[in-house]
Amino acid sequence: MRIPLILVALIALVLAGFWLFGPPPDPELIKPRTDLPWQVRVNADGSVHVFDLDIGRSTLRDAIAKFGEPEGAAVFQHGDGRLDLEVYFGKVHFGPLVARVVTKLEAPPQEKRKLAQSAKKRESSPTGDWKFRLPDDAIGHLLDHRLSAISYIPGTRSLDQAFYVERFGPPQVWLQEKAGARSLFYPARGLSILVDDAGPEVLEYTRPQNFHLPPQAQPWPPVPEAQAAAGQR
């Protein structure tokens, strides 16, 4: 019995020495995270704090400092003629979470039109909108534009509705988008969550004053018949 006891003592001694004399842990690895998607609040001035940024106050420059270099920028023209100026990022890490991020920027309509005209070509997008991809050097001229919205597309697929309700709380209203896809709406926080059984989930954040609630949205919780139609997992 002496040998096992000696081994245990030696192991304990080595571990104690490592704890006492080893390098201190990286503070970035042990401090609580403040940039998770469900850590969202509305500030007193109406801006929305999420991902360590303030939508309505923070700029593209701030977003790049947080998310890293963007993959590109584009102007999107919707069917009703509206133009959106967007800068999109590749894979962004939030601790253990990985997601794609798209930022929408504030800009006057005439600037958006001018940027769209500077694009070499227009492309059709999956949503049916026209996409005007901007040249790479355009991003440098957009650094001081404020963020008007952020879209977060999780890298983990098939997160169910219960996952989001558990973390964000019950939504105020919801909408059946199509078979197997539904949106959860949190107007007071400027947040909508698309839960799609067949496609990627999308979380969209904007200031509550700019939040548009679809008129077809229904009060939460869904009635049993609607739940069955939604095809909840």
N, C-alpha and C positions, 0 to 999 in steps of 0.2 A: 504493500500500500504506500510505501514511502515514495516510489518513483512518480506515480500519478500526482501525489500531493506536491512534490517538488515542481513538476511540470506546470501545475496550476499556479503555483506561486510565481514561477518565472514569467508565465504569460501575463499575470496580473501586474508584475513589476514592469514589464515592457509596455503594457498599455498605459500604466500610470506615468511612465517616463514620456511617452508620446504625448499624452494629454498635458503634462507640465511643460515640456520643452519643445513640442512640435510647433509648426507655424500656426498663427491664428487663422481661423476660417475667414474666407472672403466675406466682408460685411454685406456685399450685394446678394450673396446666396442665402443669408439668414434673415435679412430684414423683411418685414411683411410687404407683400406686393400691393400696389395701389392702382394697377392698370388692367385689372381683369374686366371683362365685358359687363359683368353685373354690378361693378362698382361705379355707379352713375348717379349724379345728383344735379339739381338745378341750382345755380348760384343766385344771389340776390339780384344781380343785374339781368337775369334771364338767360345767361349763357349756360351751357351744359358741360359739366366736368366729367370726362371719361377718358381713359387711356392716358391719364396725366396731362390732358389737353383741355382747353376750354373752347367749345364750339361757339363762335361768335366773337371771340377775342383772340385766340391763338391763330398764328399764320402758317402758311405752307412751310416757312423756314422752321418753325417749331415742330411741325409734323415730321419733317425730314430728320431733325435732331432726335426724335423719338423712334421713328420707324426705319430709318436708314434711307439710302438713295432710292428715289422712285424709278419705276420701270418706264414710265411714259406719261404723257398728258394728251387729252383729247377734248374736243367740244362735241356734245351730243345734241342733235336736233330732234325733238319729239314731233309726233304727228300733229300736235296743235301749234307747232312753230316755236315753242319754248326752246331755249338753249341752256345747256348746263356745261360748266367748265369743270373738268375732273382731272385729278392727278392720281395715278394708281401705283400701288406698291406690290412687290412680290410677296414671298413668304416672310411674315413678321412673327417673331417669337415673343410671347408673353409668358415667361416662365415655362411651364410645361405645355402651354397652349401655342398652337401655330395657326395663323390665319392669313388670308389675303385682305388687304385694306385699300379702300378707295376713298379719297377725300374730295369733297365738292367745295369749290372756292367761290367767294363773293366777287362779282365783277359786273360792271354796267353792261346792258345789252349791246351797246355799240362796240365795246371791247370784245365781247364774245363773237360778234359777227366778224370783226376784223381778224380775230384769231382763226376762225373757221375758214376765212378766205385765204389765210396763209398756208393752209394744209395742202399737201401735194395731191391728195385724192380723198374722196369720201368712200366709206365702206358701210355696208349694212351690218347692223348688230343683231344679236339673238332676240332682242326685245322688239325689233322692227324699226328702231330709231336709226337715223343716219349718224355715223361716227366720223368726225374729222380729226384724224390723228395729227398732232402737232409736232413740228421738228424738235429735236432734243434740246436745242438752245433756247426754246421758248420757256422752259421751266425756270431758267435763271431770271426771267423777267416777271415771274409770278410769285417770288419768294415772300413778298410782303402782303400778298392777298390773304384775307382772313378766311378761316374755315366756316362754311355754312352747314356742312353735314359730313358725317363719316359713315361709311358702310363697312361692316366686318363680316367676312365670309369664313366660317370656321374650317380648318383643315380636317377636322374629324367629322366624318359623314354620319348620317342617320342618328343624330341626337334627337330624341323624341320630345314631344310636347311637354311631358312631365318634367324633363330635365330643365327646361326654361322656366316653367311655372315655379318650380322649387327654388330657383335662384333669383328670379326677378319678382316673384309674387304673382298672384292672379292678375290678368289684364283687366282693363275696364271693359273693353269690347273685343270682338274677334270677327273674322270674316272667312268664309269658305271661298278660296280662290278658284280651285278646281278639284277634281277627285284626287285625294291624297295630299292636298296642299292647303294650308290655312295660315292666316296672319293673325298675330296677337298684337293688340295696340295698347300702349301706355301713354296717352296724350299728355299727362302731367309731367312726364319725363322726356317727351319728345322722341319716344322709342317705338319702333315697330319691329316685329320678328316674324319672318316667313319660315314656317316649318314645312318642309317638302319631303314626302316619303321617297320621291324618285330623283330629287335634285339637291343642290346645296342649300343649306340654311343661310339666310341673310338677315343680319341685324343692322338696322338703319337708325342713326341718331341725328337729331336736329334740335333746334331750339323750340320749346313748346309753342311760341308765338307763330312759328312757321309750319307747325304740324298740321297736316290735312287728313282728316278722318273720312274714310269713304262713307257715303250716306247709307250703303247697304250693310254696314257693320252691325252686328247683333250683340246684345248685352251678354256678359259673362256671368255664370257658366252656361255652356251650351245646353239646350234641352236634349234629352236622350236621343230623340230622332236625329237631331243635327249632329250629335256625336257619332252616331252610326254612319251618317253620310260622310262625315269627315274622315272616316277610316282610321280612327286613332289606333296607335299601336299599344 
